[in-house]
Amino acid sequence: MEDFVVELAETPVRIRCWFEANRLFLQDYVSDKEPLFTVEPTADDLARTQADFYQMDRANGLPPHRRPESFLENNAIHALLAEGLVKFDALLTHGSALCMDGRAYIFTAPSGTGKSTHASLWRKAFGDRVWTVNDDKPFLRIKEDGVAVYGTPWDGKSHLSRNASAPLKAVVWLTRDVVNHIEPMSKAEVFPALMSQCFASKIPATMKRILELEKTLLSAAEFYKLGCNMDPEAAIVAYEGMNAQ
């Protein structure tokens, strides 16, 4: 049994798991602080995770196949952390988060739209002014003085992430277009987009808190919709559109 403490979104959590691979996966986040809660995946958690993957396989027209136990445990840890951190005002979101000049931008959209590709255009256009917080599953923590974005080790195919945080400047809903353009989103547009890209819980009390945090986020951050192609100009149009004086 592996037994250690990690800190995610400024919250220390005890992890108890069976596979050393998952301790190594989380090693950059290990902490000596007193944990505020414990995550310990059970056999039932792994079974539910496998059932979710079977459902995903069927939805994608693939034959259902069994995942390795260590992989299922990793995903169960991820889900249990997302559940537990909601109590500490932290939301797990799906998006590519980068930091430029000390402020974070999150690009979000359905999988395959080009979030990571667009984020890479910022790194090319702006060089050392930009670093990646997390390229797939960052945490957002809503505080009294604003919203902060945090890295996690769940960082997508590119494995770009950092155990660091930055204050949130804007959330950007990404779509593909021929011509690059960016506009503010209305609250009516933002809320369903947030719901589709933030972690959702099957526990009613937790889901109620998630919805409350998403509503708070509406007033605490800027939201934009970006139509873009994959030319380097897209990064410049996006940045200037969100930072016009």
C-alpha positions in Angstrom: 0.0 0.0 0.0 1.3 3.5 -1.0 0.5 6.2 1.6 1.6 9.8 1.0 0.3 13.4 1.0 0.0 15.7 -2.0 -1.0 19.3 -2.3 -3.4 20.3 -5.2 -5.0 23.7 -5.4 -3.4 24.7 -2.1 -5.1 21.7 -0.4 -3.1 18.9 1.2 -4.7 15.5 0.6 -3.6 12.0 1.8 -3.5 9.4 -1.0 -3.7 5.7 -0.2 -3.4 3.5 -3.3 -2.0 0.1 -4.3 0.2 1.0 -7.3 3.6 2.6 -7.0 3.1 4.0 -10.5 0.4 6.3 -9.1 2.7 7.5 -6.3 5.3 8.3 -8.9 2.7 10.0 -11.1 1.9 12.4 -8.3 5.5 12.8 -7.0 5.9 16.4 -8.1 2.9 17.3 -5.8 4.1 15.5 -2.7 3.7 17.6 0.5 4.6 17.3 4.2 1.6 19.3 5.3 -1.2 17.9 7.4 -3.9 16.4 5.0 -7.4 17.8 5.1 -9.0 14.7 3.7 -8.1 11.2 2.3 -8.5 9.7 -1.1 -8.4 5.9 -1.1 -10.0 4.2 -4.2 -11.9 1.0 -3.5 -12.6 -2.0 -5.7 -16.1 -0.5 -6.4 -14.5 2.8 -7.5 -12.3 0.9 -10.0 -15.3 -1.1 -11.2 -17.3 2.2 -11.8 -14.4 3.7 -13.6 -14.1 0.6 -15.9 -17.9 0.8 -16.6 -17.4 4.4 -17.6 -14.7 3.4 -20.1 -16.9 0.6 -21.5 -19.6 3.2 -22.1 -17.1 5.5 -23.8 -15.9 2.7 -26.0 -19.4 2.0 -27.2 -20.1 5.7 -27.8 -17.1 5.8 -30.0 -18.0 2.7 -31.9 -15.2 0.6 -30.4 -15.4 -2.8 -28.8 -15.3 -2.5 -25.0 -12.0 -3.5 -23.6 -10.6 -3.8 -20.1 -8.1 -1.2 -18.8 -5.1 -2.1 -16.6 -5.8 -1.9 -12.8 -3.2 0.8 -12.3 -4.8 3.0 -15.0 -8.2 2.5 -13.4 -6.8 3.4 -10.0 -5.2 6.6 -11.5 -8.5 7.7 -12.9 -10.4 6.9 -9.7 -7.9 9.0 -7.7 -8.5 11.8 -10.2 -12.3 11.6 -9.8 -12.2 11.3 -6.0 -9.8 14.3 -5.8 -12.2 16.4 -7.9 -15.1 15.4 -5.6 -13.2 16.2 -2.4 -11.7 19.5 -3.6 -15.1 21.0 -4.4 -15.5 21.4 -0.6 -12.5 23.7 -0.7 -13.9 25.8 -3.5 -11.8 24.1 -6.3 -13.3 23.1 -9.6 -11.7 20.7 -12.0 -12.0 21.9 -15.6 -11.2 20.6 -19.1 -9.0 23.0 -20.9 -5.5 24.2 -21.8 -4.2 26.7 -19.2 -1.3 29.0 -19.8 0.2 31.9 -18.0 1.4 35.1 -19.8 2.9 38.1 -18.0 1.7 36.7 -14.7 -2.0 36.0 -15.6 -3.6 32.8 -16.7 -5.8 32.1 -19.7 -7.8 28.9 -20.1 -8.8 27.7 -23.6 -11.7 25.3 -23.4 -13.9 23.4 -25.9 -14.9 19.9 -26.8 -12.1 17.4 -27.3 -10.4 17.7 -30.8 -11.2 21.4 -31.3 -7.6 22.5 -31.0 -7.1 23.8 -27.5 -3.5 22.6 -27.1 -2.7 23.6 -30.6 -3.9 27.2 -30.0 -2.0 27.3 -26.7 1.1 26.3 -28.6 0.7 29.3 -30.9 0.9 31.5 -27.9 4.2 29.9 -26.9 5.5 30.5 -30.4 4.3 34.0 -30.7 5.3 35.3 -27.2 8.2 33.1 -26.3 9.4 33.2 -22.7 6.5 35.4 -21.6 4.4 32.3 -21.7 4.5 29.0 -19.7 1.9 26.2 -19.5 0.1 25.7 -16.2 -1.7 22.6 -17.4 -2.6 21.4 -20.9 -5.7 19.3 -20.1 -7.1 19.3 -16.5 -6.3 22.3 -14.4 -8.0 23.2 -11.2 -9.7 26.6 -10.6 -10.0 27.8 -7.0 -12.5 30.6 -6.3 -11.2 32.9 -3.6 -12.4 36.1 -2.0 -9.9 38.1 -4.1 -10.4 36.3 -7.4 -9.8 33.0 -9.1 -6.5 31.1 -9.3 -5.5 28.4 -11.8 -3.5 25.4 -10.6 -1.4 22.7 -12.4 -2.1 19.0 -11.9 -0.3 15.9 -13.2 -3.2 15.1 -15.4 -1.9 17.1 -18.3 -3.0 15.4 -21.6 -1.0 13.9 -24.4 1.6 16.6 -24.4 2.4 16.2 -20.7 2.8 20.0 -20.3 2.1 21.1 -16.7 3.8 22.7 -13.7 3.2 22.5 -10.0 2.4 26.2 -9.9 -0.5 28.7 -10.0 -1.5 32.0 -11.5 -4.4 34.4 -11.2 -7.1 33.9 -13.8 -7.4 36.6 -16.5 -9.9 34.9 -18.8 -11.6 31.7 -20.0 -11.8 31.4 -23.7 -14.3 29.2 -25.6 -12.5 28.0 -28.7 -14.1 27.3 -32.1 -12.5 26.8 -35.5 -13.0 29.5 -38.1 -11.3 30.7 -41.3 -10.9 34.3 -40.0 -9.5 35.0 -36.5 -11.9 37.0 -34.2 -12.7 37.3 -30.5 -15.7 38.6 -28.7 -16.9 38.7 -25.0 -19.4 36.0 -24.1 -22.7 36.7 -22.5 -23.6 35.1 -19.2 -26.3 33.2 -21.0 -23.7 31.6 -23.2 -21.1 31.1 -20.5 -23.1 29.0 -18.0 -23.9 26.0 -20.3 -20.4 26.1 -21.6 -19.0 26.0 -18.1 -21.2 23.1 -17.2 -20.1 21.1 -20.2 -16.4 21.5 -19.4 -16.2 21.4 -15.6 -16.3 18.2 -13.5 -19.8 17.0 -12.7 -20.6 14.9 -9.7 -23.3 12.2 -9.3 -23.6 13.2 -5.6 -26.4 15.7 -5.3 -24.8 17.8 -2.5 -21.5 18.0 -4.4 -23.2 18.9 -7.6 -25.2 21.6 -5.9 -21.9 23.1 -4.7 -20.3 22.8 -8.1 -23.2 24.8 -9.6 -22.8 27.5 -6.9 -19.1 27.7 -7.7 -19.8 28.0 -11.4 -22.3 30.8 -10.8 -19.7 32.6 -8.7 -17.1 32.1 -11.5 -19.5 34.0 -13.9 -18.9 37.2 -12.0 -15.3 36.6 -11.0 -13.7 36.1 -14.4 -13.8 37.3 -18.0 -15.2 35.0 -20.7 -14.6 35.2 -24.5 -15.5 33.2 -27.6 -12.6 32.9 -30.0 -13.0 31.8 -33.7 -9.6 30.9 -34.9 -7.5 29.2 -37.5 -4.2 27.6 -36.8 -2.0 30.5 -38.1 0.3 32.2 -35.6 -1.8 35.4 -36.0 -4.6 33.7 -34.0 -2.6 34.0 -30.8 -2.0 37.7 -31.3 -5.7 38.4 -32.2 -6.8 36.5 -29.1 -4.3 38.3 -26.7 -5.0 41.8 -28.1 -8.7 41.2 -28.0 -8.6 40.4 -24.3 -6.2 43.2 -23.4 -7.4 46.1 -25.4 -6.9 49.4 -23.5 
